[in-house]
Amino acid sequence: MLRELLQNAQQQPLKSGVALWRGDITTLDCDVIVNAANGSLLGGGGVDGAIHRAAGPQLLAECQTLHGCRAGEAKITFGYNLPARYVIHTVGPVYAGKVSQRLELADCYRNSLNLAKEYHLHSIAFPAISTGAYGYPVEEAARVALLTVTQWLNDNPDYAMKIILTCYNSAVYKAYQELIDAAKRGELT
Ligand code: APR
């Protein structure tokens, strides 16, 4: 399945597709970067802390007007001092080994993409949501992420969207690369 999804995704308008990128998401000059936040939307550690530090205090001030965010939901703010114009805040599941959490994690990616489309944005960067403090196993989280974003591109064939999956550590990069390689060999259903 992933192989077909990736092949179809590559056939989308030239501006659509999925790319891996290694580095700090706060440095990316794209339309929107996604924050792996917590339910309060009032900042934290990890990528949440990095985004708030780079965006500056106005980001927190706008987040305070949003009254939190449920797991799987997505809310949007301006990017302020970030190169990215917007930040989409989403809350991943805290890993507890339940199969239902795959759906919640998939909702984070899908709802963020839908919100970006609603705002007519065409380039979006994701961190590996839930794979840090929230303890989601990297391989499984990468599979959910890749399947969800490629499915979204196939469900939105007429909308140009460049999706950047950022890898801040080698474990995440390796997990994504292995999935993509396996899909290209037709070894992933
Ligand atoms: N750029 C890109 N990715 C990053 C960056 C960065 N600057 N900093 C961290 N990451 C990566 C981590 O390496 C991990 O792969 O983001 C992924 C998600 O890790 P966390 O930031 O810990 O997010 P998560 O696991 O979803 O936990 C969210 O942690 O920081 C708090 O407020 C946050 O309570 C929330 C929880």
Boltz pocket constraint, residues with backbone or C-beta under 6 A from the ligand:
constraints:
  - pocket:
      binder: B
      contacts: [[A, 23], [A, 24], [A, 25], [A, 26], [A, 36], [A, 37], [A, 38], [A, 43], [A, 44], [A, 45], [A, 46], [A, 47], [A, 48], [A, 49], [A, 50], [A, 92], [A, 127], [A, 128], [A, 129], [A, 130], [A, 131], [A, 132], [A, 133], [A, 134], [A, 135], [A, 136], [A, 166], [A, 167], [A, 168], [A, 169], [A, 172]]
      max_distance: 6.0
